[in-house]
Amino acid sequence: MNPNELSWNIDDPNDMLMVIKYQGNKVMTISMHEAIESCSRRKILNHVKECDRSPWLKRWTNEKHAELIDILKS
């Protein structure tokens, strides 16, 4: 198997499913829910904090700001 012919994508971020393809053919789907649950909670939360501080993650930053606005409105 040539690793250069592997690709992955998350088609719908709301589903949290990672699709692994080989030569354009789907070979595996990974549940991000299960991946997160299999990891250390502390490491996951540390990564979330890192993402919250990363201005280049545009969608993440926009969602974070939208959540803050919702909190302030309530």
MODELLER restraints for C-alpha pairs under 7 A, 6 or more apart:
rsr = mdl.restraints
at = mdl.atoms
rsr.add(forms.Gaussian(group=physical.xy_distance, feature=features.Distance(at['CA:5:A'], at['CA:22:A']), mean=5.60, stdev=0.5))
rsr.add(forms.Gaussian(group=physical.xy_distance, feature=features.Distance(at['CA:5:A'], at['CA:23:A']), mean=5.18, stdev=0.5))
rsr.add(forms.Gaussian(group=physical.xy_distance, feature=features.Distance(at['CA:6:A'], at['CA:21:A']), mean=5.64, stdev=0.5))
rsr.add(forms.Gaussian(group=physical.xy_distance, feature=features.Distance(at['CA:6:A'], at['CA:22:A']), mean=4.56, stdev=0.5))
rsr.add(forms.Gaussian(group=physical.xy_distance, feature=features.Distance(at['CA:6:A'], at['CA:23:A']), mean=6.46, stdev=0.5))
rsr.add(forms.Gaussian(group=physical.xy_distance, feature=features.Distance(at['CA:7:A'], at['CA:20:A']), mean=5.85, stdev=0.5))
rsr.add(forms.Gaussian(group=physical.xy_distance, feature=features.Distance(at['CA:7:A'], at['CA:21:A']), mean=5.19, stdev=0.5))
rsr.add(forms.Gaussian(group=physical.xy_distance, feature=features.Distance(at['CA:7:A'], at['CA:22:A']), mean=6.49, stdev=0.5))
rsr.add(forms.Gaussian(group=physical.xy_distance, feature=features.Distance(at['CA:8:A'], at['CA:18:A']), mean=6.62, stdev=0.5))
rsr.add(forms.Gaussian(group=physical.xy_distance, feature=features.Distance(at['CA:8:A'], at['CA:19:A']), mean=5.46, stdev=0.5))
rsr.add(forms.Gaussian(group=physical.xy_distance, feature=features.Distance(at['CA:8:A'], at['CA:20:A']), mean=4.46, stdev=0.5))
rsr.add(forms.Gaussian(group=physical.xy_distance, feature=features.Distance(at['CA:8:A'], at['CA:21:A']), mean=6.02, stdev=0.5))
rsr.add(forms.Gaussian(group=physical.xy_distance, feature=features.Distance(at['CA:9:A'], at['CA:18:A']), mean=5.69, stdev=0.5))
rsr.add(forms.Gaussian(group=physical.xy_distance, feature=features.Distance(at['CA:9:A'], at['CA:19:A']), mean=5.41, stdev=0.5))
rsr.add(forms.Gaussian(group=physical.xy_distance, feature=features.Distance(at['CA:9:A'], at['CA:20:A']), mean=6.84, stdev=0.5))
rsr.add(forms.Gaussian(group=physical.xy_distance, feature=features.Distance(at['CA:10:A'], at['CA:16:A']), mean=6.93, stdev=0.5))
rsr.add(forms.Gaussian(group=physical.xy_distance, feature=features.Distance(at['CA:10:A'], at['CA:17:A']), mean=5.92, stdev=0.5))
rsr.add(forms.Gaussian(group=physical.xy_distance, feature=features.Distance(at['CA:10:A'], at['CA:18:A']), mean=4.73, stdev=0.5))
rsr.add(forms.Gaussian(group=physical.xy_distance, feature=features.Distance(at['CA:10:A'], at['CA:19:A']), mean=6.21, stdev=0.5))
rsr.add(forms.Gaussian(group=physical.xy_distance, feature=features.Distance(at['CA:16:A'], at['CA:31:A']), mean=6.26, stdev=0.5))
rsr.add(forms.Gaussian(group=physical.xy_distance, feature=features.Distance(at['CA:16:A'], at['CA:32:A']), mean=5.23, stdev=0.5))
rsr.add(forms.Gaussian(group=physical.xy_distance, feature=features.Distance(at['CA:16:A'], at['CA:33:A']), mean=6.76, stdev=0.5))
rsr.add(forms.Gaussian(group=physical.xy_distance, feature=features.Distance(at['CA:17:A'], at['CA:29:A']), mean=6.43, stdev=0.5))
rsr.add(forms.Gaussian(group=physical.xy_distance, feature=features.Distance(at['CA:17:A'], at['CA:30:A']), mean=5.64, stdev=0.5))
rsr.add(forms.Gaussian(group=physical.xy_distance, feature=features.Distance(at['CA:17:A'], at['CA:31:A']), mean=4.76, stdev=0.5))
rsr.add(forms.Gaussian(group=physical.xy_distance, feature=features.Distance(at['CA:17:A'], at['CA:32:A']), mean=5.73, stdev=0.5))
rsr.add(forms.Gaussian(group=physical.xy_distance, feature=features.Distance(at['CA:18:A'], at['CA:29:A']), mean=5.54, stdev=0.5))
rsr.add(forms.Gaussian(group=physical.xy_distance, feature=features.Distance(at['CA:18:A'], at['CA:30:A']), mean=5.01, stdev=0.5))
rsr.add(forms.Gaussian(group=physical.xy_distance, feature=features.Distance(at['CA:18:A'], at['CA:31:A']), mean=6.42, stdev=0.5))
rsr.add(forms.Gaussian(group=physical.xy_distance, feature=features.Distance(at['CA:18:A'], at['CA:32:A']), mean=6.82, stdev=0.5))
rsr.add(forms.Gaussian(group=physical.xy_distance, feature=features.Distance(at['CA:19:A'], at['CA:26:A']), mean=6.75, stdev=0.5))
rsr.add(forms.Gaussian(group=physical.xy_distance, feature=features.Distance(at['CA:19:A'], at['CA:28:A']), mean=6.00, stdev=0.5))
rsr.add(forms.Gaussian(group=physical.xy_distance, feature=features.Distance(at['CA:19:A'], at['CA:29:A']), mean=4.52, stdev=0.5))
rsr.add(forms.Gaussian(group=physical.xy_distance, feature=features.Distance(at['CA:19:A'], at['CA:30:A']), mean=6.47, stdev=0.5))
rsr.add(forms.Gaussian(group=physical.xy_distance, feature=features.Distance(at['CA:20:A'], at['CA:26:A']), mean=5.89, stdev=0.5))
rsr.add(forms.Gaussian(group=physical.xy_distance, feature=features.Distance(at['CA:20:A'], at['CA:27:A']), mean=5.88, stdev=0.5))
rsr.add(forms.Gaussian(group=physical.xy_distance, feature=features.Distance(at['CA:20:A'], at['CA:28:A']), mean=5.11, stdev=0.5))
rsr.add(forms.Gaussian(group=physical.xy_distance, feature=features.Distance(at['CA:20:A'], at['CA:29:A']), mean=6.06, stdev=0.5))
rsr.add(forms.Gaussian(group=physical.xy_distance, feature=features.Distance(at['CA:21:A'], at['CA:27:A']), mean=5.38, stdev=0.5))
rsr.add(forms.Gaussian(group=physical.xy_distance, feature=features.Distance(at['CA:21:A'], at['CA:28:A']), mean=7.00, stdev=0.5))
rsr.add(forms.Gaussian(group=physical.xy_distance, feature=features.Distance(at['CA:52:A'], at['CA:61:A']), mean=6.64, stdev=0.5))
rsr.add(forms.Gaussian(group=physical.xy_distance, feature=features.Distance(at['CA:55:A'], at['CA:61:A']), mean=6.52, stdev=0.5))
